[in-house]
């Protein structure tokens, strides 16, 4: 996330080769009146088969494409401005906004560039988005996807040789370690090269060249806000695929100075803010909504609440909540025939360390439920399963053994809050969106952040979304992002 770039090119060529024959006939020349398309323009690019084969998989993995005409026009203007100063005028690009709240951007060989709406929500102006897109264009221009694929294939072969032939040879294992370090270093160099290419492109396009460094700082702040795990000693992270953020920021600023002092180029902030007005923020209805300490899923018609001090993370696999004292809660659901008793299900082997004596039949509201205790390692667990028709919803509460006396109370509080939504509640649930407001006389960070809904730590989020320092305030007449329905 800190790099705004994910490596996903490895191992794609085989799949691309298999798809090439299928897609070849799609590029037969048509009547001259046919409109110019991205697919038609890229037909001479030998790398295009990689992007063609992987594009549907990317859409499936990231919730599909996010369609918003106003936003698309804003991005088209940015890409068009970058295209006027490109070093590779024969290259065409397809920019896709992914319907994901994650902060990410990446590129596939063949000109496929992706940015998430989560990244667009974090950006504050057109220059920052231009820096991200130009960085990804740099990867494509420099053929980093193909180079990385070759290096990773070589490393995989070396790994097999060491494991199968030199298993007892310490020198061989050391050689493999050096090879992996070389691969990681090569990847870091790719990122720095793409940074340099991107900053040069946005500077030549007339954008603020310091936008790249500014956005790197914003992503670093976002990672801390999201409680991203940090290595105790970053110097030990030899296999990190990207250079450290401080290093990238310093180098990015050095590249930017070639175009003048900070503030020399355009940011096009007002136009960008207008373009993202109304854009979805956070989860969509498909994943359910997090509102402070509550989770709502209008499609499933369910809700529950976690205690104060917990933070909910709505992932694709499950809803996770972490709280004080290393306490964690996991919530998910599975299909279960209505003929299968819940007691049989909870003892069917999917819970390790289950204490059969602890199994207890319960009712949560009008719903049938069963709870039990389990233990493993330094943790104790409380498991509660609740039946709704052919679905079973599962709460797993984990707590260190030293605090095990509180686990039953904690688990009962969370599972006991589970209930069905009323039709009126389901109808009233709306997704969160980016809204643009103008600061009036007397407005402060505190007053504007109070207008944010559905999010804890509102003032921190407001400062993060608008790149406002801890000791800085708002300016009358300036437009700012908030999150509201």
VOGU-3710 file (C-alpha; in Angstrom, 3 decimals, decimal comma):
1> xxxxxxxxxx> 0,000/0,000/0,000  2,852/2,412/0,852  4,131/1,985/-2,659  0,720/2,474/-4,291  1,800/-0,381/-6,463  1,369/-4,156/-6,320  3,371/-6,723/-8,250  0,974/-9,140/-9,904  2,783/-9,826/-13,157  4,645/-12,917/-11,989
11> xxxxxxxxxx> 3,686/-16,082/-13,788  1,244/-14,377/-16,160  2,978/-15,184/-19,429  1,906/-18,827/-19,540  -1,710/-17,823/-19,044  -1,308/-15,102/-21,633  0,133/-17,520/-24,192  -2,813/-19,842/-23,663  -5,238/-16,980/-24,194  -3,475/-15,526/-27,213
21> xxxxxxxxxx> -5,015/-17,943/-29,706  -8,498/-17,286/-28,309  -8,209/-13,532/-28,584  -6,417/-13,303/-31,927  -9,579/-13,348/-34,021  -10,990/-10,425/-32,031  -8,473/-8,154/-33,723  -9,438/-8,803/-37,305  -9,751/-5,449/-39,112  -13,320/-4,230/-39,411
31> xxxxxxxxxx> -14,979/-1,555/-41,500  -13,181/1,771/-41,512  -16,163/3,437/-39,842  -15,586/1,411/-36,639  -14,572/3,633/-33,701  -11,014/3,566/-32,407  -10,850/1,392/-29,286  -8,178/0,581/-26,745  -8,174/-3,038/-27,883  -7,778/-2,027/-31,522
41> xxxxxxxxxx> -5,034/0,483/-30,802  -2,982/-2,001/-28,794  -3,230/-4,914/-31,209  0,372/-4,431/-32,283  1,638/-4,675/-28,705  3,051/-8,191/-28,077  2,481/-7,755/-24,337  -1,233/-7,063/-24,720  -2,204/-10,722/-24,334  -1,102/-10,587/-20,695
51> xxxxxxxxxx> -3,408/-7,713/-19,869  -6,256/-9,155/-21,937  -6,156/-12,485/-20,114  -5,796/-11,017/-16,636  -8,158/-8,040/-16,839  -11,327/-10,047/-16,030  -9,566/-11,650/-13,057  -8,551/-8,249/-11,715  -12,135/-7,014/-11,965  -13,405/-10,101/-10,136
61> xxxxxxxxxx> -10,853/-9,744/-7,350  -11,498/-6,033/-6,751  -15,280/-5,800/-6,878  -15,503/-4,874/-10,559  -15,083/-1,490/-12,185  -16,451/1,625/-10,510  -18,502/3,641/-12,981  -18,969/7,364/-12,457  -19,104/9,636/-15,553  -17,940/12,760/-13,695
71> xxxxxxxxxx> -14,991/10,904/-12,178  -14,124/9,299/-15,504  -14,021/12,704/-17,203  -11,719/14,001/-14,469  -9,313/11,087/-14,922  -9,507/11,379/-18,723  -8,337/14,996/-18,470  -5,382/13,925/-16,298  -4,388/11,082/-18,627  -4,797/13,307/-21,672
81> xxxxxxxxxx> -2,444/15,882/-20,174  0,125/13,191/-19,404  -0,177/11,785/-22,933  0,999/15,071/-24,456  4,455/14,696/-22,903  4,960/10,931/-23,017  8,263/9,433/-24,166  6,317/6,571/-25,731  3,652/8,153/-27,984  2,758/4,814/-29,585
91> xxxxxxxxxx> 1,713/3,302/-26,257  -1,977/3,304/-25,361  -3,397/2,891/-21,877  -6,631/1,708/-20,356  -7,288/3,297/-16,939  -9,750/1,352/-14,780  -11,133/2,547/-11,459  -11,661/-0,503/-9,253  -14,643/-0,619/-6,890  -12,490/-1,240/-3,839
101> xxxxxxxxxx> -11,976/0,826/-0,660  -8,351/-0,323/-0,462  -5,637/2,197/-1,312  -3,853/0,664/-4,269  -2,703/1,122/-7,857  -0,889/-1,191/-10,251  -0,298/-1,910/-13,920  -0,274/-4,922/-16,232  1,838/-5,315/-19,356  -0,035/-4,082/-22,400
111> xxxxxxxxxx> -1,105/-0,728/-20,953  -3,654/-1,786/-18,339  -3,494/0,636/-15,398  -5,690/0,300/-12,291  -6,462/2,662/-9,422  -8,909/1,948/-6,609  -11,573/4,405/-5,504  -9,966/4,140/-2,067  -6,811/5,676/-3,488  -8,798/8,392/-5,268
121> xxxxxxxxxx> -10,524/9,271/-1,980  -7,147/9,752/-0,291  -5,734/11,945/-3,063  -6,308/15,697/-2,743  -5,703/17,018/-6,232  -5,155/16,113/-9,869  -1,381/16,349/-9,501  -1,303/13,573/-6,891  -3,424/11,283/-9,077  -1,273/12,186/-12,076
131> xxxxxxxxxx> 1,796/11,125/-10,059  0,248/7,726/-9,330  -0,858/7,121/-12,915  2,448/8,328/-14,367  4,299/6,005/-11,961  2,300/3,049/-13,270  2,834/4,180/-16,852  6,532/4,177/-16,040  6,343/0,505/-15,112  4,700/-0,285/-18,439
141> xxxxxxxxxx> 7,112/1,850/-20,455  10,147/0,232/-18,797  8,718/-3,283/-19,311  9,055/-3,956/-15,591  6,340/-6,579/-15,686  8,255/-8,698/-18,173  11,608/-8,148/-16,443  10,194/-9,053/-13,043  8,573/-12,173/-14,423  11,880/-13,387/-15,829
151> xxxxxxxxxx> 13,714/-12,706/-12,574  11,107/-14,479/-10,481  11,099/-17,479/-12,793  14,901/-17,678/-12,445  14,634/-17,401/-8,665  12,026/-20,165/-8,593  14,310/-22,438/-10,607  17,233/-21,664/-8,291  15,036/-22,472/-5,314  14,165/-25,884/-6,707
161> xxxxxxxxxx> 17,841/-26,640/-7,350  18,852/-25,728/-3,818  15,980/-27,592/-2,172  16,254/-30,704/-4,322  19,986/-30,947/-5,001  21,830/-28,841/-2,450  19,587/-29,385/0,559  22,497/-30,070/2,906  24,865/-27,585/1,318  25,064/-24,411/3,414
171> xxxxxxxxxx> 26,903/-22,645/0,609  24,042/-23,454/-1,750  21,466/-22,109/0,707  23,521/-18,949/1,109  23,619/-18,556/-2,668  19,827/-18,850/-2,774  19,489/-16,191/-0,076  21,755/-13,867/-2,036  19,685/-14,515/-5,143  16,492/-13,595/-3,329
181> xxxxxxxxxx> 18,084/-10,429/-1,974  19,173/-9,531/-5,493  15,634/-10,066/-6,731  14,218/-7,839/-4,005  16,794/-5,148/-4,741  15,932/-5,325/-8,414  12,279/-4,828/-7,542  13,094/-1,813/-5,375  15,105/-0,362/-8,233  12,092/-0,852/-10,491
191> xxxxxxxxxx> 9,978/1,218/-8,129  12,543/3,992/-7,949  12,898/4,025/-11,717  9,120/4,257/-12,118  9,117/7,107/-9,578  11,713/8,999/-11,604  9,888/8,422/-14,892  6,551/9,416/-13,387  7,822/12,600/-11,721  9,527/13,672/-14,919
201> xxxxxxxxxx> 6,293/13,120/-16,825  4,053/15,083/-14,435  6,620/17,883/-14,253  6,741/18,159/-18,026  2,933/18,116/-18,101  2,909/21,201/-15,886  1,712/19,488/-12,723  3,252/20,082/-9,297  6,202/17,697/-9,395  6,229/17,517/-5,580
211> xxxxxxxxxx> 2,830/15,787/-5,662  4,486/12,360/-5,732  6,339/12,955/-2,460  3,230/14,529/-0,945  1,099/11,514/-1,762  3,725/9,092/-0,458  3,453/10,896/2,885  -0,330/10,661/2,757  -0,164/6,915/2,219  2,304/6,531/5,050
221> xxxxxxxxxx> -0,104/8,399/7,347  -2,979/6,239/6,112  -1,075/3,045/6,912  -0,559/4,218/10,486  -4,213/5,220/10,772  -5,217/1,703/9,705  -2,906/0,232/12,332  -0,831/-1,511/9,700  1,748/-3,809/11,266  5,219/-2,302/11,317
231> xxxxxxxxxx> 8,437/-4,319/11,415  10,416/-3,787/14,628  13,530/-3,251/12,561  12,809/-2,289/8,934  16,456/-2,940/8,031  15,837/-6,640/8,559  13,107/-6,702/5,944  15,476/-7,646/3,137  12,805/-9,173/0,924  10,538/-6,124/0,975
241> xxxxxxxxxx> 9,404/-5,527/-2,584  9,561/-1,760/-2,285  12,035/0,771/-0,900  11,284/2,398/2,420  8,941/5,383/2,357  11,517/7,892/3,738  13,945/6,912/1,002  11,320/7,242/-1,718  10,133/10,609/-0,411  13,673/11,991/-0,342
251> xxxxxxxxxx> 14,429/10,774/-3,855  11,041/11,972/-5,120  11,713/15,458/-3,768  15,157/15,497/-5,391  13,600/14,634/-8,770  10,889/17,258/-8,269  13,390/20,060/-7,627  14,477/19,806/-11,257  11,188/21,533/-12,110  11,467/24,331/-9,565
261> xxxxxxxxxx> 10,546/25,026/-5,968  7,473/23,503/-4,277  4,287/25,065/-5,610  5,712/25,701/-9,077  3,351/23,392/-10,959  -0,426/23,097/-11,100  -2,440/20,997/-8,657  -5,883/21,440/-10,258  -7,392/20,800/-6,828  -10,842/22,308/-7,305
271> xxxxxxxxxx> -11,520/20,382/-10,488  -10,411/17,152/-8,835  -12,608/17,669/-5,775  -15,571/18,321/-8,058  -14,807/15,081/-9,895  -14,851/12,905/-6,764  -17,939/14,545/-5,207  -20,388/11,736/-4,397  -17,883/8,908/-4,943  -18,495/5,833/-2,782
281> xxxxxxxxxx> -16,321/5,638/0,320  -15,580/2,475/2,242  -17,580/-0,709/1,844  -20,400/-1,224/-0,601  -23,736/-2,895/0,125  -22,337/-6,213/-1,113  -19,837/-6,379/1,775  -22,055/-4,703/4,358  -21,456/-1,452/6,210  -19,347/-0,594/9,231
291> xxxxxxxxxx> -20,755/2,304/11,217  -18,582/2,963/14,244  -19,013/-0,093/16,490  -21,900/-1,537/14,472  -21,907/-3,829/11,458  -24,923/-3,831/9,143  -25,523/-6,078/6,159  -28,684/-5,028/4,311  -28,496/-7,944/1,875  -28,342/-10,560/4,619
301> xxxxxxxxxx> -30,610/-8,490/6,860  -28,407/-8,771/9,968  -26,534/-6,525/12,384  -24,376/-6,749/15,506  -22,267/-4,475/17,692  -18,786/-4,704/19,201  -17,843/-3,024/22,518  -16,200/0,366/22,910  -12,480/0,253/22,233  -12,828/-2,238/19,344
311> xxxxxxxxxx> -12,079/-1,464/15,701  -13,978/-3,349/12,975  -12,254/-4,404/9,765  -14,622/-5,703/7,092  -12,582/-8,103/4,930  -13,615/-10,298/2,026  -13,384/-13,455/4,160  -14,864/-12,275/7,444  -15,646/-9,328/9,682  -12,781/-8,898/12,141
321> xxxxxxxxxx> -12,685/-6,764/15,275  -9,686/-6,115/17,488  -9,802/-4,642/20,958  -7,834/-4,024/24,139  -5,698/-6,732/25,677  -5,124/-8,689/22,450  -8,816/-9,588/22,255  -10,085/-10,425/18,779  -13,474/-11,286/17,304  -14,196/-12,976/13,997
331> xxxxxxxxxx> -17,638/-13,150/12,363  -18,614/-15,076/9,250  -21,331/-17,304/7,867  -21,668/-20,710/6,220  -24,486/-22,702/4,667  -25,863/-25,545/6,795  -28,841/-27,818/6,136  -31,674/-27,056/8,506  -31,821/-30,753/9,363  -28,335/-30,634/10,941
341> xxxxxxxxxx> -28,540/-29,894/14,687  -26,324/-27,009/15,791  -24,808/-29,188/18,516  -23,688/-31,698/15,884  -22,280/-28,902/13,776  -20,233/-27,321/16,550  -18,688/-30,721/17,391  -18,022/-31,681/13,759  -14,291/-30,924/13,976  -13,911/-27,420/12,595
351> xxxxxxxxxx> -12,988/-26,102/16,068  -9,725/-27,353/17,543  -9,429/-27,802/21,300  -13,200/-27,794/21,872  -14,376/-28,568/25,399  -17,488/-30,769/24,923  -18,626/-30,093/28,486  -18,919/-26,383/27,738  -21,484/-26,774/24,930  -24,669/-24,900/25,750
361> xxxxxxxxxx> -27,941/-24,514/23,837  -29,132/-20,899/23,774  -31,652/-18,488/22,287  -30,504/-15,109/21,002  -33,733/-13,211/20,646  -35,932/-15,612/18,714  -32,965/-17,333/17,043  -31,572/-20,779/17,847  -27,926/-20,706/18,978  -25,219/-22,863/20,521
371> xxxxxxxxxx> -22,057/-21,720/22,315  -18,939/-23,552/23,485  -15,422/-22,949/24,796  -12,112/-24,028/23,298  -8,437/-23,582/24,085  -5,255/-23,515/22,037  -1,767/-22,246/22,752  -1,880/-19,090/24,864  -5,475/-18,274/23,966  -8,957/-19,330/24,976
381> xxxxxxxxxx> -11,899/-19,117/22,620  -15,635/-18,716/22,845  -17,598/-19,941/19,830  -21,230/-19,039/19,224  -23,204/-20,211/16,186  -26,623/-18,816/15,291  -29,049/-20,304/12,780  -31,147/-18,339/10,305  -32,834/-20,685/7,853  -30,164/-22,514/5,867
391> xxxxxxxxxx> -27,378/-20,240/7,091  -25,282/-20,383/10,250  -23,525/-17,260/11,481  -20,421/-17,780/13,607  -18,800/-15,611/16,261  -15,311/-16,587/17,424  -13,942/-14,566/20,344  -10,258/-15,025/21,228  -8,599/-13,786/24,417  -5,248/-14,465/26,118
401> xxxxxxxxxx> -5,432/-17,201/28,726  -4,373/-14,730/31,396  -7,633/-12,802/30,856  -9,865/-15,807/30,248  -12,228/-14,873/33,074  -13,718/-12,112/30,915  -14,197/-14,085/27,716  -17,687/-15,374/28,397  -18,981/-11,903/29,259  -17,320/-10,422/26,177
411> xxxxxxxxxx> -18,614/-13,149/23,856  -22,154/-12,930/25,222  -22,165/-9,164/24,758  -21,191/-9,402/21,082  -23,235/-12,453/20,097  -26,174/-11,181/22,148  -26,277/-8,008/20,037  -26,848/-10,043/16,851  -30,317/-9,573/15,404  -32,339/-9,288/12,218
421> xxxxxxxxxx> -32,803/-5,889/10,624  -36,307/-4,546/10,239  -37,493/-3,670/6,712  -37,344/-0,001/7,680  -33,742/-0,335/8,856  -32,684/-2,100/5,655  -34,305/0,591/3,542  -32,626/3,369/5,524  -29,079/2,042/5,148  -27,116/4,073/2,641
431> xxxxxxxxxx> -23,489/3,800/1,531  -20,993/6,414/2,640  -19,783/8,892/0,046  -17,195/11,602/-0,346  -18,848/14,991/0,079  -17,166/18,326/-0,589  -17,861/21,207/1,785  -16,595/24,786/1,881  -15,263/26,133/5,171  -17,186/29,144/6,402
441> xxxxxxxxxx> -16,139/31,805/8,876  -15,771/30,244/12,309  -15,353/26,694/10,970  -12,569/24,607/12,481  -11,149/21,147/11,987  -13,329/20,033/14,890  -16,546/21,524/13,502  -16,053/20,126/10,006  -14,945/16,692/11,218  -18,115/16,410/13,305
451> xxxxxxxxxx> -20,019/16,302/10,021  -18,363/12,964/9,183  -20,664/9,988/9,758  -20,080/6,278/10,104  -16,417/6,550/11,131  -14,623/6,595/14,468  -11,728/8,994/15,077  -13,436/11,610/12,927  -10,899/14,379/13,379  -8,021/12,060/12,457
461> xxxxxxxxxx> -9,902/10,942/9,354  -10,672/14,544/8,368  -7,016/15,559/8,681  -5,932/12,460/6,770  -8,400/12,941/3,904  -7,466/16,596/3,508  -3,711/16,396/4,211  -3,957/18,733/7,202  -1,122/18,555/9,705  -1,663/17,969/13,422
471> xxxxxxxxxx> -1,070/21,646/14,211  -2,792/23,121/11,150  -6,341/24,397/10,745  -8,850/25,068/7,965  -9,104/28,205/5,823  -12,317/30,079/5,163  -13,479/29,607/1,583  -11,410/26,461/1,018  -13,121/23,214/0,002  -12,600/20,055/2,043
481> xxxxx> -13,578/16,372/1,898  -15,842/14,804/4,475  -17,578/11,413/4,568  -21,372/11,319/4,748  -24,337/9,432/3,321
//
